[in-house]
Every structure is written in C-alpha cells, then in structure tokens.
Amino acid sequence: MQKEHIVYFTNLYPLPWEPARAAYNKQIVSALRMHCDVDVLTPVPAPVWFRQLLKGKLKNSEATLFPFFFLPGFGRRTYALTLFMSMLLCVYPLVRLIRAKHIVASWAYPEGVVASLFKKWGNRKVAIHCVGTDINYHFRHSARQKQMLRAFDRADEVITVSRDLAGKIVPLATASTRCNVVYNGVSFEKFALSDATTHSKSFLFIGNLLTTKGVYELAGAAALLKARGLDFTLDIVGKGPESDKLKAQISSDNLDDIVTFHGAVLHDDIPALLAKARALVLPSYREGVPNVIMESLAAGVPPVATAVGGIPEIVRDGENGILVQELNASTLADAMQKALEKDWDNAALRHSVSEYTWENCAQGFLSALSIR
C-alpha cells in the first residue's frame, strides 16, 4: 500500500551551516516518516541562501531550501505576501505545495498564512503548527494577528505545543477553527538516567543567548550564589546576539572560573551534557513548551524554570522541578540553590514525562491531517 505524502513547510529546521537549529522539528519529521513520505520545504533569507549557494552547502541539506526575499526589520506585516512572491519567483516550492495532498506549516507566521492559501486549490489537508514565538510575539501585532486568524479559519486544524498557546488563540478565533494541543516528544533511548546527576554540582543552560531567555538574570544569579559560598559550576550551551555582552558580564563578575561557554552544540551531544548536570536552568520570559525540559526530565535532571507559557503544564513545582514565579537574579538564585540541595528521585523525574513520546506526537499530526 502506497504511503501518504506530507509536505512539512517550516523555516525552523536544521541547516548544513546551522546543524543544531530546531532539532525538535527534525524529530517530528522522523516520527512522521515512520508512517508517511515526508518532504521538508524551508525558506531561507535570500542573502543567506545565495551566500551558502556560493559555498556549495545547499546541496547538503535534507530539506528543499529556497530563497525568501524580504526587507529585514521592515514591514513584517508583509512577510506572508513576500514569502508567497518568493515562491512564485522560485516556482518549485509553489509547485510542491500545489501538488501536496497534506501540508504541515510549522510556524504560524508567515508559513501558516501562506500554507492556508493552498486549502482553496484542490482537495488537500492543511495543519498549522504553533510552537511559541509565532503566537507569543507575532500574534500580539494586529496586522499579523488578523492574517493568522484568517489562516486558522481556513486550515483543517491548528496544532499548538501547549494549552497556554491554545488559550491565546481560541478566544479570538472563529467558531469553525479547530485547535488541538499536541505536545512534542522526547527520545527516551537517547536521554537515559545517569548516576552522575545525583552527585553533580553543575547547572546547565541550553538555549539561544537572547535577553528574553533570561541570560542576564542567570548571570546575576550565578554571582549571588558565588557570594553565598556555594560550590557549583554553570555550563552555558547556545549562541546568539547577546553572547559577547554576556561573556563580558561573566568576566566582570569574576565568574570565569565557574562558567563555561560551549557555543552551539549538536542535539546528539546534549545527552552527555545532561548526564553531568545537577539541574537544568531555563529562566525564559516566554515559551511554548521547551523540548529541553522534557529531555532534561527524561535524563532524571530537574529543571529550574520560569512559570511561563506551557512550562507549568510539564513542571510541577517541588515535585519534578522548581518554578520561578517572578523572575529576577535573587529569586532565580534561590530556586537554583533549592534545586542543588534537594534530594531528587531521578527515576520519578523520568516517569513524569513518560507519556511524551514522538510516536504520540506523530499520531496527533496524522489525526489533524485525517491520515489513518
């Protein structure tokens, strides 16, 4: 029997020059490929696309990459239009979506808006996957919100990674909009329990180095913990625009002997870092449901995280992690110290996320697309 075919349309996917990018989407695609044929279609900012074309790196991609022409930082309300025009210019991404019977747009704006237009052309199913910033940021801007709400109405289903995101969409959406929560999964084979976590005194941060990831509150908390005389280390994994400034703050606070910057790390290397950590720290301002929290719990490592977005749907304060209600350096330091001193049941931490498998995630997508 011939497998159904899905086009997975997203700008968030590992790239040959950014192999650590959006590992969760690659894992969703891998899970879906157990049931269907899946092609990945990925727009790339035009200057980056042409630069990588000259370097010969485009051919090394698992996804089909095409240039996205837009004006950076200007007229974001026009990004859906410019993305569609970019597809017209390139032709082949347009043909791919016209021929597709099933489309998943993983990112509501602009991919979700553009994908929903193809609902009008032929008998196809379209699901829009909302993962975090697309709703927490873009949905707050009226022009983009209007476009997304129209797209949600056209789509067969809107999938969110948390109840929190669904709760922001449903009150504004039309009655005909179908919205369901499908949590991401975790690879329990890859993220295994380690005895080292019980005896470790190391905190681990994994994420983009952005102000909204709470990196400066994290640096401030580390300084406070050192002043309290605590014996600990902090590993920071990720890259981003705040990297140089954050490193300067770490140095000015005399934390270079405690803090180690690892830069971007491949997803396959994350389990080894978690295996040596006492606690994961994620002091974000906003989130969907970070996959790294599920991976941390699967490895028996408690997360210290802000009570934002869908995080409280996974982390129960004092049971399988520590939630920070009001984020500042002092409250974060208190939470980190509590995590360091608490006697955690690592097996219970792992069991707390046992239902979040990639197979369950894939079944949620297949249901949205009416694929049996």
C-alpha positions, 0 to 999 in steps of 0.5 A: 500500500502506497504511503501518504505524502506530507509536505512539512513547510517550516523555516525552523529546521536544521541547516548544513551551516546551522546543524543544531537549529530546531532539532525538535522539528527534525524529530517530528519529521522522523516520527512522521516518516515512520508512517508517511513520505515526508518532504521538508520545504524551508525558506531561507533569507535570500542573502543567506541562501545565495551566500551558502549557494556560493559555498556549495552547502545547499546541496547538503541539506535534507530539506528543499531550501529556497530563497525568501526575499524580504526587507529585514526589520521592515514591514513584517506585516508583509512577510506572508505576501513576500514569502508567497512572491518568493515562491512564485519567483522560485516556482518549485516550492509553489509547485510542491505545495500545489501538488501536496495532498497534506501540508504541515506549516510549522510556524504560524507566521508567515508559513501558516498564512501562506500554507492556508492559501493552498486549502482553496486549490484542490482537495488537500489537508492543511495543519498549522503548527504553533510552537511559541514565538509565532503566537507569543510575539507575532500574534500580539501585532494586529496586522499579523494577528488578523492574517493568522486568524484568517489562516486558522479559519481556513486550515483543517486544524491548528496544532499548538505545543501547549494549552497556554498557546491554545488559550491565546488563540481560541478566544479570538478565533472563529467558531469553525477553527479547530485547535488541538494541543499536541505536545512534542516528544522526547527520545527516551533511548537517547536521554537515559538516567545517569548516576552522575546527576545525583552527585553533580554540582553543575547547572546547565543552560541550553538555549539561544543567548537572547535577553528574553531567555533570561541570560542576564538574570542567570548571570546575576544569579550565578554571582549571588550564589558565588557570594553565598559560598556555594560550590557549583559550576554553570555550563552555558550551551547556545549562541546568539546576539547577546553572547559577547555582552554576556561573556563580558558580564561573566568576566566582570563578575569574576565568574570565569572560573565557574562558567563555561561557554560551549557555543552551539552544540549538536542535539546528539551531544546534549545527552552527555551534557545532561548526564553531568548536570545537577539541574537544568536552568531555563529562566525564559520570559516566554515559551511554548513548551521547551523540548529541553525540559522534557529531555532534561526530565527524561535524563532524571535532571530537574529543571529550574524554570520560569512559570511561563507559557506551557512550562507549568503544564510539564513542571510541577513545582517541588515535585519534578522541578522548581518554578520561578514565579517572578523572575529576577537574579535573587529569586532565580538564585534561590530556586537554583540553590533549592534545586542543588540541595534537594534530594531528587528521585531521578527515576520519578523525574523520568516517569513524569514525562513518560507519556511524551513520546514522538510516536504520540506526537506523530499520531496527533499530526496524522489525526489533524491531517485525517491520515489513518 
